[in-house]
Amino acid sequence: QVQLVESGGGLVQAGGSLRLSCAASGRTFSIYPMGWFRQAPGRVREFVAAISWSGSDTTYADSVKGRFTISRDNVKNTVYLQMSSLKPEDTAVYYCAAGRAPMDSESVYDYWGQGTQVTVSS
C-alpha cells in the first residue's frame, strides 16, 4: 500500500508558476512509476505527466509540454510538478498517482492522492 499526499496548490495569475509536491509513504516509493493527472470542473480527469521509477524517462500531455516539468526525489519519497506559464485552462484539481508504468492511462495507476486545487486567474 502507498499513501500519497499532494501539496503546493493555490491561486496564481496567468503567466505565473507553481510547484506541486506529492509525498509518498508506505511501500517502497522508488519502485513505482508516478503520474500527475488533473480534473477541471465538469470534465473528465486527464493525464498531465508521468515519470519512470528512476526518473530517466518522462512523458507529457501535449497541452503542458514545454511548460510543466515532472521530477522525483527517491530519497525524499516525493514527486514534483513544476508548472510555469500557467493559463486559466490549467485550473483543475491535480492528483498524483503511483502505478505500474509511466503511461498516460489511468488504468496502470493503483494508488491515488486526494488532490490539490490549482486556480489560474486571467
Jmol script that loads the backbone (N, CA, C; Angstrom):
load data "model"
ATOM      1  N   GLN A   1       0.837  -1.195   0.000  1.00  0.00           N
ATOM      2  CA  GLN A   1       0.000   0.000   0.000  1.00  0.00           C
ATOM      3  C   GLN A   1       0.869   1.240   0.000  1.00  0.00           C
ATOM      4  N   VAL A   2       0.470   2.232  -0.782  1.00  0.00           N
ATOM      5  CA  VAL A   2       1.181   3.504  -0.849  1.00  0.00           C
ATOM      6  C   VAL A   2       0.184   4.621  -0.555  1.00  0.00           C
ATOM      7  N   GLN A   3       0.564   5.508   0.331  1.00  0.00           N
ATOM      8  CA  GLN A   3      -0.258   6.681   0.622  1.00  0.00           C
ATOM      9  C   GLN A   3       0.401   7.900  -0.038  1.00  0.00           C
ATOM     10  N   LEU A   4      -0.426   8.694  -0.695  1.00  0.00           N
ATOM     11  CA  LEU A   4       0.069   9.852  -1.430  1.00  0.00           C
ATOM     12  C   LEU A   4      -0.641  11.112  -0.950  1.00  0.00           C
ATOM     13  N   VAL A   5       0.130  12.159  -0.696  1.00  0.00           N
ATOM     14  CA  VAL A   5      -0.444  13.426  -0.246  1.00  0.00           C
ATOM     15  C   VAL A   5       0.137  14.559  -1.090  1.00  0.00           C
ATOM     16  N   GLU A   6      -0.739  15.227  -1.819  1.00  0.00           N
ATOM     17  CA  GLU A   6      -0.330  16.363  -2.649  1.00  0.00           C
ATOM     18  C   GLU A   6      -0.347  17.657  -1.850  1.00  0.00           C
ATOM     19  N   SER A   7       0.499  18.592  -2.271  1.00  0.00           N
ATOM     20  CA  SER A   7       0.520  19.928  -1.687  1.00  0.00           C
ATOM     21  C   SER A   7       1.073  20.900  -2.717  1.00  0.00           C
ATOM     22  N   GLY A   8       0.932  22.190  -2.413  1.00  0.00           N
ATOM     23  CA  GLY A   8       1.501  23.209  -3.275  1.00  0.00           C
ATOM     24  C   GLY A   8       0.516  23.911  -4.181  1.00  0.00           C
ATOM     25  N   GLY A   9      -0.732  23.475  -4.166  1.00  0.00           N
ATOM     26  CA  GLY A   9      -1.719  24.144  -4.986  1.00  0.00           C
ATOM     27  C   GLY A   9      -2.055  25.524  -4.443  1.00  0.00           C
ATOM     28  N   GLY A  10      -2.805  26.275  -5.225  1.00  0.00           N
ATOM     29  CA  GLY A  10      -3.202  27.606  -4.796  1.00  0.00           C
ATOM     30  C   GLY A  10      -3.710  28.436  -5.939  1.00  0.00           C
ATOM     31  N   LEU A  11      -3.810  29.725  -5.681  1.00  0.00           N
ATOM     32  CA  LEU A  11      -4.292  30.690  -6.673  1.00  0.00           C
ATOM     33  C   LEU A  11      -3.095  31.445  -7.249  1.00  0.00           C
ATOM     34  N   VAL A  12      -3.030  31.519  -8.560  1.00  0.00           N
ATOM     35  CA  VAL A  12      -1.922  32.203  -9.217  1.00  0.00           C
ATOM     36  C   VAL A  12      -2.453  32.923 -10.451  1.00  0.00           C
ATOM     37  N   GLN A  13      -1.813  34.004 -10.815  1.00  0.00           N
ATOM     38  CA  GLN A  13      -2.215  34.730 -12.011  1.00  0.00           C
ATOM     39  C   GLN A  13      -1.677  34.034 -13.264  1.00  0.00           C
ATOM     40  N   ALA A  14      -2.358  34.248 -14.353  1.00  0.00           N
ATOM     41  CA  ALA A  14      -1.893  33.709 -15.626  1.00  0.00           C
ATOM     42  C   ALA A  14      -0.469  34.172 -15.896  1.00  0.00           C
ATOM     43  N   GLY A  15       0.338  33.236 -16.365  1.00  0.00           N
ATOM     44  CA  GLY A  15       1.745  33.514 -16.600  1.00  0.00           C
ATOM     45  C   GLY A  15       2.643  33.170 -15.428  1.00  0.00           C
ATOM     46  N   GLY A  16       2.044  32.901 -14.308  1.00  0.00           N
ATOM     47  CA  GLY A  16       2.804  32.582 -13.112  1.00  0.00           C
ATOM     48  C   GLY A  16       3.215  31.128 -13.034  1.00  0.00           C
ATOM     49  N   SER A  17       3.798  30.773 -11.887  1.00  0.00           N
ATOM     50  CA  SER A  17       4.320  29.428 -11.686  1.00  0.00           C
ATOM     51  C   SER A  17       3.879  28.874 -10.332  1.00  0.00           C
ATOM     52  N   LEU A  18       3.832  27.559 -10.279  1.00  0.00           N
ATOM     53  CA  LEU A  18       3.583  26.835  -9.031  1.00  0.00           C
ATOM     54  C   LEU A  18       4.362  25.536  -9.088  1.00  0.00           C
ATOM     55  N   ARG A  19       4.743  25.036  -7.923  1.00  0.00           N
ATOM     56  CA  ARG A  19       5.342  23.705  -7.852  1.00  0.00           C
ATOM     57  C   ARG A  19       4.496  22.842  -6.932  1.00  0.00           C
ATOM     58  N   LEU A  20       3.969  21.776  -7.490  1.00  0.00           N
ATOM     59  CA  LEU A  20       3.223  20.810  -6.707  1.00  0.00           C
ATOM     60  C   LEU A  20       4.166  19.723  -6.204  1.00  0.00           C
ATOM     61  N   SER A  21       3.863  19.242  -5.018  1.00  0.00           N
ATOM     62  CA  SER A  21       4.615  18.132  -4.442  1.00  0.00           C
ATOM     63  C   SER A  21       3.658  16.999  -4.106  1.00  0.00           C
ATOM     64  N   CYS A  22       4.168  15.800  -4.154  1.00  0.00           N
ATOM     65  CA  CYS A  22       3.396  14.618  -3.778  1.00  0.00           C
ATOM     66  C   CYS A  22       4.300  13.750  -2.916  1.00  0.00           C
ATOM     67  N   ALA A  23       3.979  13.695  -1.637  1.00  0.00           N
ATOM     68  CA  ALA A  23       4.768  12.916  -0.685  1.00  0.00           C
ATOM     69  C   ALA A  23       4.167  11.522  -0.544  1.00  0.00           C
ATOM     70  N   ALA A  24       5.033  10.532  -0.616  1.00  0.00           N
ATOM     71  CA  ALA A  24       4.590   9.138  -0.549  1.00  0.00           C
ATOM     72  C   ALA A  24       5.054   8.481   0.734  1.00  0.00           C
ATOM     73  N   SER A  25       4.243   7.593   1.231  1.00  0.00           N
ATOM     74  CA  SER A  25       4.614   6.780   2.387  1.00  0.00           C
ATOM     75  C   SER A  25       4.058   5.374   2.179  1.00  0.00           C
ATOM     76  N   GLY A  26       4.572   4.458   2.955  1.00  0.00           N
ATOM     77  CA  GLY A  26       4.118   3.079   2.813  1.00  0.00           C
ATOM     78  C   GLY A  26       5.172   2.235   2.126  1.00  0.00           C
ATOM     79  N   ARG A  27       4.772   1.522   1.110  1.00  0.00           N
ATOM     80  CA  ARG A  27       5.697   0.657   0.400  1.00  0.00           C
ATOM     81  C   ARG A  27       6.766   1.461  -0.325  1.00  0.00           C
ATOM     82  N   THR A  28       7.807   0.829  -0.747  1.00  0.00           N
ATOM     83  CA  THR A  28       8.967   1.489  -1.326  1.00  0.00           C
ATOM     84  C   THR A  28       8.575   2.361  -2.512  1.00  0.00           C
ATOM     85  N   PHE A  29       8.732   3.647  -2.304  1.00  0.00           N
ATOM     86  CA  PHE A  29       8.325   4.628  -3.307  1.00  0.00           C
ATOM     87  C   PHE A  29       9.126   4.490  -4.589  1.00  0.00           C
ATOM     88  N   SER A  30      10.410   4.192  -4.449  1.00  0.00           N
ATOM     89  CA  SER A  30      11.307   4.280  -5.598  1.00  0.00           C
ATOM     90  C   SER A  30      11.023   3.256  -6.682  1.00  0.00           C
ATOM     91  N   ILE A  31      10.213   2.243  -6.394  1.00  0.00           N
ATOM     92  CA  ILE A  31       9.951   1.231  -7.415  1.00  0.00           C
ATOM     93  C   ILE A  31       8.777   1.611  -8.306  1.00  0.00           C
ATOM     94  N   TYR A  32       8.064   2.661  -7.950  1.00  0.00           N
ATOM     95  CA  TYR A  32       6.837   2.993  -8.662  1.00  0.00           C
ATOM     96  C   TYR A  32       7.026   4.104  -9.685  1.00  0.00           C
ATOM     97  N   PRO A  33       6.627   3.870 -10.914  1.00  0.00           N
ATOM     98  CA  PRO A  33       6.422   4.995 -11.816  1.00  0.00           C
ATOM     99  C   PRO A  33       5.321   5.884 -11.243  1.00  0.00           C
ATOM    100  N   MET A  34       5.429   7.174 -11.500  1.00  0.00           N
ATOM    101  CA  MET A  34       4.479   8.125 -10.925  1.00  0.00           C
ATOM    102  C   MET A  34       3.871   8.977 -12.024  1.00  0.00           C
ATOM    103  N   GLY A  35       2.653   9.425 -11.752  1.00  0.00           N
ATOM    104  CA  GLY A  35       1.984  10.272 -12.725  1.00  0.00           C
ATOM    105  C   GLY A  35       1.245  11.408 -12.051  1.00  0.00           C
ATOM    106  N   TRP A  36       0.999  12.441 -12.822  1.00  0.00           N
ATOM    107  CA  TRP A  36       0.128  13.546 -12.418  1.00  0.00           C
ATOM    108  C   TRP A  36      -1.051  13.594 -13.391  1.00  0.00           C
ATOM    109  N   PHE A  37      -2.232  13.764 -12.827  1.00  0.00           N
ATOM    110  CA  PHE A  37      -3.451  13.935 -13.597  1.00  0.00           C
ATOM    111  C   PHE A  37      -4.161  15.169 -13.074  1.00  0.00           C
ATOM    112  N   ARG A  38      -5.144  15.643 -13.825  1.00  0.00           N
ATOM    113  CA  ARG A  38      -5.930  16.779 -13.351  1.00  0.00           C
ATOM    114  C   ARG A  38      -7.368  16.644 -13.805  1.00  0.00           C
ATOM    115  N   GLN A  39      -8.254  17.273 -13.035  1.00  0.00           N
ATOM    116  CA  GLN A  39      -9.672  17.262 -13.383  1.00  0.00           C
ATOM    117  C   GLN A  39     -10.242  18.647 -13.174  1.00  0.00           C
ATOM    118  N   ALA A  40     -10.699  19.243 -14.260  1.00  0.00           N
ATOM    119  CA  ALA A  40     -11.356  20.541 -14.212  1.00  0.00           C
ATOM    120  C   ALA A  40     -12.849  20.332 -13.975  1.00  0.00           C
ATOM    121  N   PRO A  41     -13.532  21.355 -13.459  1.00  0.00           N
ATOM    122  CA  PRO A  41     -14.972  21.224 -13.204  1.00  0.00           C
ATOM    123  C   PRO A  41     -15.725  20.823 -14.460  1.00  0.00           C
ATOM    124  N   GLY A  42     -16.548  19.797 -14.310  1.00  0.00           N
ATOM    125  CA  GLY A  42     -17.372  19.362 -15.431  1.00  0.00           C
ATOM    126  C   GLY A  42     -16.648  18.573 -16.499  1.00  0.00           C
ATOM    127  N   ARG A  43     -15.394  18.220 -16.234  1.00  0.00           N
ATOM    128  CA  ARG A  43     -14.616  17.498 -17.239  1.00  0.00           C
ATOM    129  C   ARG A  43     -14.068  16.212 -16.642  1.00  0.00           C
ATOM    130  N   VAL A  44     -13.704  15.285 -17.518  1.00  0.00           N
ATOM    131  CA  VAL A  44     -13.115  14.052 -17.042  1.00  0.00           C
ATOM    132  C   VAL A  44     -11.673  14.302 -16.636  1.00  0.00           C
ATOM    133  N   ARG A  45     -11.187  13.426 -15.793  1.00  0.00           N
ATOM    134  CA  ARG A  45      -9.798  13.533 -15.369  1.00  0.00           C
ATOM    135  C   ARG A  45      -8.882  13.238 -16.563  1.00  0.00           C
ATOM    136  N   GLU A  46      -7.814  14.014 -16.673  1.00  0.00           N
ATOM    137  CA  GLU A  46      -6.918  13.849 -17.815  1.00  0.00           C
ATOM    138  C   GLU A  46      -5.477  13.742 -17.350  1.00  0.00           C
ATOM    139  N   PHE A  47      -4.693  13.070 -18.180  1.00  0.00           N
ATOM    140  CA  PHE A  47      -3.272  12.892 -17.924  1.00  0.00           C
ATOM    141  C   PHE A  47      -2.520  14.198 -18.090  1.00  0.00           C
ATOM    142  N   VAL A  48      -1.520  14.404 -17.224  1.00  0.00           N
ATOM    143  CA  VAL A  48      -0.670  15.583 -17.319  1.00  0.00           C
ATOM    144  C   VAL A  48       0.776  15.188 -17.608  1.00  0.00           C
ATOM    145  N   ALA A  49       1.337  14.336 -16.746  1.00  0.00           N
ATOM    146  CA  ALA A  49       2.746  13.961 -16.910  1.00  0.00           C
ATOM    147  C   ALA A  49       3.015  12.669 -16.151  1.00  0.00           C
ATOM    148  N   ALA A  50       4.081  11.976 -16.545  1.00  0.00           N
ATOM    149  CA  ALA A  50       4.476  10.749 -15.858  1.00  0.00           C
ATOM    150  C   ALA A  50       5.992  10.638 -15.856  1.00  0.00           C
ATOM    151  N   ILE A  51       6.501   9.870 -14.895  1.00  0.00           N
ATOM    152  CA  ILE A  51       7.940   9.697 -14.759  1.00  0.00           C
ATOM    153  C   ILE A  51       8.229   8.261 -14.346  1.00  0.00           C
ATOM    154  N   SER A  52       9.297   7.704 -14.897  1.00  0.00           N
ATOM    155  CA  SER A  52       9.674   6.344 -14.560  1.00  0.00           C
ATOM    156  C   SER A  52      10.231   6.262 -13.144  1.00  0.00           C
ATOM    157  N   TRP A  53      10.424   5.041 -12.661  1.00  0.00           N
ATOM    158  CA  TRP A  53      10.861   4.874 -11.276  1.00  0.00           C
ATOM    159  C   TRP A  53      12.226   5.523 -11.037  1.00  0.00           C
ATOM    160  N   SER A  54      13.080   5.500 -12.057  1.00  0.00           N
ATOM    161  CA  SER A  54      14.413   6.073 -11.898  1.00  0.00           C
ATOM    162  C   SER A  54      14.458   7.566 -12.185  1.00  0.00           C
ATOM    163  N   GLY A  55      13.424   8.063 -12.824  1.00  0.00           N
ATOM    164  CA  GLY A  55      13.426   9.466 -13.225  1.00  0.00           C
ATOM    165  C   GLY A  55      14.028   9.716 -14.586  1.00  0.00           C
ATOM    166  N   SER A  56      14.491   8.662 -15.251  1.00  0.00           N
ATOM    167  CA  SER A  56      15.178   8.839 -16.524  1.00  0.00           C
ATOM    168  C   SER A  56      14.224   9.052 -17.701  1.00  0.00           C
ATOM    169  N   ASP A  57      12.992   8.626 -17.538  1.00  0.00           N
ATOM    170  CA  ASP A  57      12.007   8.765 -18.612  1.00  0.00           C
ATOM    171  C   ASP A  57      10.814   9.568 -18.136  1.00  0.00           C
ATOM    172  N   THR A  58      10.418  10.525 -18.946  1.00  0.00           N
ATOM    173  CA  THR A  58       9.243  11.338 -18.642  1.00  0.00           C
ATOM    174  C   THR A  58       8.374  11.440 -19.884  1.00  0.00           C
ATOM    175  N   THR A  59       7.107  11.687 -19.664  1.00  0.00           N
ATOM    176  CA  THR A  59       6.177  11.915 -20.763  1.00  0.00           C
ATOM    177  C   THR A  59       5.168  12.956 -20.331  1.00  0.00           C
ATOM    178  N   TYR A  60       4.677  13.731 -21.296  1.00  0.00           N
ATOM    179  CA  TYR A  60       3.788  14.852 -21.003  1.00  0.00           C
ATOM    180  C   TYR A  60       2.610  14.882 -21.967  1.00  0.00           C
ATOM    181  N   ALA A  61       1.506  15.416 -21.473  1.00  0.00           N
ATOM    182  CA  ALA A  61       0.403  15.737 -22.362  1.00  0.00           C
ATOM    183  C   ALA A  61       0.824  16.894 -23.256  1.00  0.00           C
ATOM    184  N   ASP A  62       0.317  16.900 -24.476  1.00  0.00           N
ATOM    185  CA  ASP A  62       0.678  17.976 -25.405  1.00  0.00           C
ATOM    186  C   ASP A  62       0.327  19.351 -24.849  1.00  0.00           C
ATOM    187  N   SER A  63      -0.736  19.422 -24.074  1.00  0.00           N
ATOM    188  CA  SER A  63      -1.218  20.715 -23.579  1.00  0.00           C
ATOM    189  C   SER A  63      -0.264  21.354 -22.564  1.00  0.00           C
ATOM    190  N   VAL A  64       0.639  20.563 -21.976  1.00  0.00           N
ATOM    191  CA  VAL A  64       1.544  21.108 -20.962  1.00  0.00           C
ATOM    192  C   VAL A  64       3.008  21.006 -21.366  1.00  0.00           C
ATOM    193  N   LYS A  65       3.269  20.360 -22.479  1.00  0.00           N
ATOM    194  CA  LYS A  65       4.648  20.145 -22.913  1.00  0.00           C
ATOM    195  C   LYS A  65       5.353  21.487 -23.083  1.00  0.00           C
ATOM    196  N   GLY A  66       6.536  21.600 -22.512  1.00  0.00           N
ATOM    197  CA  GLY A  66       7.307  22.830 -22.582  1.00  0.00           C
ATOM    198  C   GLY A  66       7.001  23.810 -21.469  1.00  0.00           C
ATOM    199  N   ARG A  67       5.932  23.560 -20.726  1.00  0.00           N
ATOM    200  CA  ARG A  67       5.548  24.453 -19.615  1.00  0.00           C
ATOM    201  C   ARG A  67       5.668  23.758 -18.258  1.00  0.00           C
ATOM    202  N   PHE A  68       5.398  22.463 -18.227  1.00  0.00           N
ATOM    203  CA  PHE A  68       5.424  21.707 -16.981  1.00  0.00           C
ATOM    204  C   PHE A  68       6.616  20.751 -16.993  1.00  0.00           C
ATOM    205  N   THR A  69       7.159  20.497 -15.796  1.00  0.00           N
ATOM    206  CA  THR A  69       8.254  19.541 -15.650  1.00  0.00           C
ATOM    207  C   THR A  69       7.988  18.635 -14.465  1.00  0.00           C
ATOM    208  N   ILE A  70       8.022  17.341 -14.711  1.00  0.00           N
ATOM    209  CA  ILE A  70       7.861  16.365 -13.638  1.00  0.00           C
ATOM    210  C   ILE A  70       9.247  15.881 -13.214  1.00  0.00           C
ATOM    211  N   SER A  71       9.406  15.697 -11.911  1.00  0.00           N
ATOM    212  CA  SER A  71      10.673  15.189 -11.390  1.00  0.00           C
ATOM    213  C   SER A  71      10.390  14.424 -10.108  1.00  0.00           C
ATOM    214  N   ARG A  72      11.398  13.732  -9.614  1.00  0.00           N
ATOM    215  CA  ARG A  72      11.201  12.970  -8.379  1.00  0.00           C
ATOM    216  C   ARG A  72      12.494  12.930  -7.592  1.00  0.00           C
ATOM    217  N   ASP A  73      12.325  12.749  -6.292  1.00  0.00           N
ATOM    218  CA  ASP A  73      13.442  12.580  -5.376  1.00  0.00           C
ATOM    219  C   ASP A  73      13.161  11.318  -4.575  1.00  0.00           C
ATOM    220  N   ASN A  74      13.832  10.240  -4.922  1.00  0.00           N
ATOM    221  CA  ASN A  74      13.551   8.948  -4.278  1.00  0.00           C
ATOM    222  C   ASN A  74      14.099   8.864  -2.863  1.00  0.00           C
ATOM    223  N   VAL A  75      14.955   9.786  -2.492  1.00  0.00           N
ATOM    224  CA  VAL A  75      15.416   9.843  -1.100  1.00  0.00           C
ATOM    225  C   VAL A  75      14.325  10.481  -0.236  1.00  0.00           C
ATOM    226  N   LYS A  76      13.698  11.506  -0.775  1.00  0.00           N
ATOM    227  CA  LYS A  76      12.641  12.208  -0.045  1.00  0.00           C
ATOM    228  C   LYS A  76      11.258  11.599  -0.280  1.00  0.00           C
ATOM    229  N   ASN A  77      11.193  10.568  -1.115  1.00  0.00           N
ATOM    230  CA  ASN A  77       9.904   9.925  -1.423  1.00  0.00           C
ATOM    231  C   ASN A  77       8.881  10.933  -1.931  1.00  0.00           C
ATOM    232  N   THR A  78       9.317  11.775  -2.829  1.00  0.00           N
ATOM    233  CA  THR A  78       8.467  12.861  -3.311  1.00  0.00           C
ATOM    234  C   THR A  78       8.587  13.006  -4.822  1.00  0.00           C
ATOM    235  N   VAL A  79       7.460  13.266  -5.440  1.00  0.00           N
ATOM    236  CA  VAL A  79       7.438  13.611  -6.862  1.00  0.00           C
ATOM    237  C   VAL A  79       6.911  15.036  -6.990  1.00  0.00           C
ATOM    238  N   TYR A  80       7.440  15.749  -7.953  1.00  0.00           N
ATOM    239  CA  TYR A  80       7.119  17.164  -8.123  1.00  0.00           C
ATOM    240  C   TYR A  80       6.524  17.429  -9.504  1.00  0.00           C
ATOM    241  N   LEU A  81       5.761  18.497  -9.571  1.00  0.00           N
ATOM    242  CA  LEU A  81       5.302  19.002 -10.860  1.00  0.00           C
ATOM    243  C   LEU A  81       5.538  20.506 -10.862  1.00  0.00           C
ATOM    244  N   GLN A  82       6.552  20.936 -11.576  1.00  0.00           N
ATOM    245  CA  GLN A  82       6.838  22.350 -11.723  1.00  0.00           C
ATOM    246  C   GLN A  82       6.013  22.881 -12.889  1.00  0.00           C
ATOM    247  N   MET A  83       5.173  23.860 -12.603  1.00  0.00           N
ATOM    248  CA  MET A  83       4.263  24.400 -13.618  1.00  0.00           C
ATOM    249  C   MET A  83       4.624  25.864 -13.865  1.00  0.00           C
ATOM    250  N   SER A  84       4.868  26.192 -15.105  1.00  0.00           N
ATOM    251  CA  SER A  84       5.226  27.557 -15.482  1.00  0.00           C
ATOM    252  C   SER A  84       4.311  28.034 -16.597  1.00  0.00           C
ATOM    253  N   SER A  85       4.327  29.321 -16.834  1.00  0.00           N
ATOM    254  CA  SER A  85       3.488  29.925 -17.885  1.00  0.00           C
ATOM    255  C   SER A  85       2.051  29.434 -17.774  1.00  0.00           C
ATOM    256  N   LEU A  86       1.533  29.471 -16.570  1.00  0.00           N
ATOM    257  CA  LEU A  86       0.205  28.917 -16.320  1.00  0.00           C
ATOM    258  C   LEU A  86      -0.865  29.702 -17.046  1.00  0.00           C
ATOM    259  N   LYS A  87      -1.899  28.962 -17.461  1.00  0.00           N
ATOM    260  CA  LYS A  87      -3.022  29.533 -18.185  1.00  0.00           C
ATOM    261  C   LYS A  87      -4.305  29.254 -17.407  1.00  0.00           C
ATOM    262  N   PRO A  88      -5.337  30.054 -17.633  1.00  0.00           N
ATOM    263  CA  PRO A  88      -6.611  29.783 -16.943  1.00  0.00           C
ATOM    264  C   PRO A  88      -7.116  28.362 -17.194  1.00  0.00           C
ATOM    265  N   GLU A  89      -6.858  27.820 -18.364  1.00  0.00           N
ATOM    266  CA  GLU A  89      -7.321  26.460 -18.658  1.00  0.00           C
ATOM    267  C   GLU A  89      -6.544  25.387 -17.900  1.00  0.00           C
ATOM    268  N   ASP A  90      -5.503  25.767 -17.166  1.00  0.00           N
ATOM    269  CA  ASP A  90      -4.811  24.814 -16.297  1.00  0.00           C
ATOM    270  C   ASP A  90      -5.524  24.662 -14.956  1.00  0.00           C
ATOM    271  N   THR A  91      -6.542  25.463 -14.718  1.00  0.00           N
ATOM    272  CA  THR A  91      -7.303  25.375 -13.478  1.00  0.00           C
ATOM    273  C   THR A  91      -7.941  24.007 -13.338  1.00  0.00           C
ATOM    274  N   ALA A  92      -7.662  23.340 -12.224  1.00  0.00           N
ATOM    275  CA  ALA A  92      -8.152  21.977 -12.013  1.00  0.00           C
ATOM    276  C   ALA A  92      -7.699  21.501 -10.637  1.00  0.00           C
ATOM    277  N   VAL A  93      -8.240  20.373 -10.241  1.00  0.00           N
ATOM    278  CA  VAL A  93      -7.680  19.631  -9.116  1.00  0.00           C
ATOM    279  C   VAL A  93      -6.619  18.692  -9.679  1.00  0.00           C
ATOM    280  N   TYR A  94      -5.444  18.763  -9.111  1.00  0.00           N
ATOM    281  CA  TYR A  94      -4.312  17.954  -9.580  1.00  0.00           C
ATOM    282  C   TYR A  94      -4.087  16.776  -8.636  1.00  0.00           C
ATOM    283  N   TYR A  95      -3.966  15.597  -9.242  1.00  0.00           N
ATOM    284  CA  TYR A  95      -3.785  14.362  -8.496  1.00  0.00           C
ATOM    285  C   TYR A  95      -2.455  13.712  -8.871  1.00  0.00           C
ATOM    286  N   CYS A  96      -1.778  13.162  -7.880  1.00  0.00           N
ATOM    287  CA  CYS A  96      -0.650  12.303  -8.209  1.00  0.00           C
ATOM    288  C   CYS A  96      -1.072  10.853  -8.023  1.00  0.00           C
ATOM    289  N   ALA A  97      -0.357   9.981  -8.712  1.00  0.00           N
ATOM    290  CA  ALA A  97      -0.695   8.569  -8.696  1.00  0.00           C
ATOM    291  C   ALA A  97       0.565   7.730  -8.828  1.00  0.00           C
ATOM    292  N   ALA A  98       0.528   6.549  -8.209  1.00  0.00           N
ATOM    293  CA  ALA A  98       1.630   5.600  -8.299  1.00  0.00           C
ATOM    294  C   ALA A  98       1.141   4.354  -9.020  1.00  0.00           C
ATOM    295  N   GLY A  99       1.940   3.859  -9.952  1.00  0.00           N
ATOM    296  CA  GLY A  99       1.442   2.735 -10.741  1.00  0.00           C
ATOM    297  C   GLY A  99       2.503   1.795 -11.255  1.00  0.00           C
ATOM    298  N   ARG A 100       2.176   1.143 -12.335  1.00  0.00           N
ATOM    299  CA  ARG A 100       2.997   0.065 -12.873  1.00  0.00           C
ATOM    300  C   ARG A 100       3.785   0.472 -14.104  1.00  0.00           C
ATOM    301  N   ALA A 101       3.474   1.635 -14.650  1.00  0.00           N
ATOM    302  CA  ALA A 101       4.193   2.103 -15.831  1.00  0.00           C
ATOM    303  C   ALA A 101       4.002   3.603 -15.964  1.00  0.00           C
ATOM    304  N   PRO A 102       4.992   4.313 -16.478  1.00  0.00           N
ATOM    305  CA  PRO A 102       4.868   5.777 -16.636  1.00  0.00           C
ATOM    306  C   PRO A 102       4.080   6.117 -17.906  1.00  0.00           C
ATOM    307  N   MET A 103       2.783   5.829 -17.817  1.00  0.00           N
ATOM    308  CA  MET A 103       1.961   5.991 -19.001  1.00  0.00           C
ATOM    309  C   MET A 103       0.839   6.983 -18.764  1.00  0.00           C
ATOM    310  N   ASP A 104       0.106   7.279 -19.843  1.00  0.00           N
ATOM    311  CA  ASP A 104      -0.958   8.279 -19.748  1.00  0.00           C
ATOM    312  C   ASP A 104      -2.317   7.677 -19.434  1.00  0.00           C
ATOM    313  N   SER A 105      -2.375   6.377 -19.195  1.00  0.00           N
ATOM    314  CA  SER A 105      -3.656   5.725 -18.915  1.00  0.00           C
ATOM    315  C   SER A 105      -3.866   5.564 -17.421  1.00  0.00           C
ATOM    316  N   GLU A 106      -5.044   5.970 -16.948  1.00  0.00           N
ATOM    317  CA  GLU A 106      -5.344   5.816 -15.527  1.00  0.00           C
ATOM    318  C   GLU A 106      -5.311   4.355 -15.088  1.00  0.00           C
ATOM    319  N   SER A 107      -5.532   3.446 -16.019  1.00  0.00           N
ATOM    320  CA  SER A 107      -5.666   2.039 -15.655  1.00  0.00           C
ATOM    321  C   SER A 107      -4.387   1.429 -15.100  1.00  0.00           C
ATOM    322  N   VAL A 108      -3.226   2.056 -15.349  1.00  0.00           N
ATOM    323  CA  VAL A 108      -1.970   1.483 -14.848  1.00  0.00           C
ATOM    324  C   VAL A 108      -1.593   2.015 -13.478  1.00  0.00           C
ATOM    325  N   TYR A 109      -2.413   2.923 -12.947  1.00  0.00           N
ATOM    326  CA  TYR A 109      -2.109   3.522 -11.651  1.00  0.00           C
ATOM    327  C   TYR A 109      -2.989   2.903 -10.581  1.00  0.00           C
ATOM    328  N   ASP A 110      -2.350   2.459  -9.504  1.00  0.00           N
ATOM    329  CA  ASP A 110      -3.047   1.734  -8.448  1.00  0.00           C
ATOM    330  C   ASP A 110      -3.336   2.583  -7.223  1.00  0.00           C
ATOM    331  N   TYR A 111      -2.565   3.623  -7.019  1.00  0.00           N
ATOM    332  CA  TYR A 111      -2.705   4.442  -5.811  1.00  0.00           C
ATOM    333  C   TYR A 111      -2.839   5.908  -6.210  1.00  0.00           C
ATOM    334  N   TRP A 112      -3.747   6.606  -5.525  1.00  0.00           N
ATOM    335  CA  TRP A 112      -4.055   7.985  -5.856  1.00  0.00           C
ATOM    336  C   TRP A 112      -4.069   8.842  -4.610  1.00  0.00           C
ATOM    337  N   GLY A 113      -3.641  10.092  -4.769  1.00  0.00           N
ATOM    338  CA  GLY A 113      -3.777  11.060  -3.704  1.00  0.00           C
ATOM    339  C   GLY A 113      -5.160  11.697  -3.715  1.00  0.00           C
ATOM    340  N   GLN A 114      -5.385  12.594  -2.784  1.00  0.00           N
ATOM    341  CA  GLN A 114      -6.688  13.258  -2.660  1.00  0.00           C
ATOM    342  C   GLN A 114      -6.816  14.487  -3.549  1.00  0.00           C
ATOM    343  N   GLY A 115      -5.702  14.971  -4.042  1.00  0.00           N
ATOM    344  CA  GLY A 115      -5.745  16.103  -4.959  1.00  0.00           C
ATOM    345  C   GLY A 115      -5.450  17.429  -4.288  1.00  0.00           C
ATOM    346  N   THR A 116      -4.981  18.367  -5.097  1.00  0.00           N
ATOM    347  CA  THR A 116      -4.745  19.734  -4.644  1.00  0.00           C
ATOM    348  C   THR A 116      -5.260  20.697  -5.703  1.00  0.00           C
ATOM    349  N   GLN A 117      -5.943  21.734  -5.274  1.00  0.00           N
ATOM    350  CA  GLN A 117      -6.592  22.656  -6.213  1.00  0.00           C
ATOM    351  C   GLN A 117      -5.582  23.668  -6.751  1.00  0.00           C
ATOM    352  N   VAL A 118      -5.592  23.843  -8.046  1.00  0.00           N
ATOM    353  CA  VAL A 118      -4.825  24.901  -8.710  1.00  0.00           C
ATOM    354  C   VAL A 118      -5.813  25.787  -9.453  1.00  0.00           C
ATOM    355  N   THR A 119      -5.767  27.065  -9.157  1.00  0.00           N
ATOM    356  CA  THR A 119      -6.641  28.023  -9.823  1.00  0.00           C
ATOM    357  C   THR A 119      -5.787  29.105 -10.467  1.00  0.00           C
ATOM    358  N   VAL A 120      -5.969  29.303 -11.756  1.00  0.00           N
ATOM    359  CA  VAL A 120      -5.209  30.303 -12.507  1.00  0.00           C
ATOM    360  C   VAL A 120      -6.175  31.390 -12.945  1.00  0.00           C
ATOM    361  N   SER A 121      -5.938  32.595 -12.468  1.00  0.00           N
ATOM    362  CA  SER A 121      -6.816  33.718 -12.806  1.00  0.00           C
ATOM    363  C   SER A 121      -6.291  34.444 -14.042  1.00  0.00           C
ATOM    364  N   SER A 122      -7.220  34.984 -14.803  1.00  0.00           N
ATOM    365  CA  SER A 122      -6.827  35.682 -16.041  1.00  0.00           C
ATOM    366  C   SER A 122      -6.556  37.151 -15.792  1.00  0.00           C
TER     367      SER A 122
END
end "model"
wireframe off; spacefill off
backbone 0.3
color backbone group
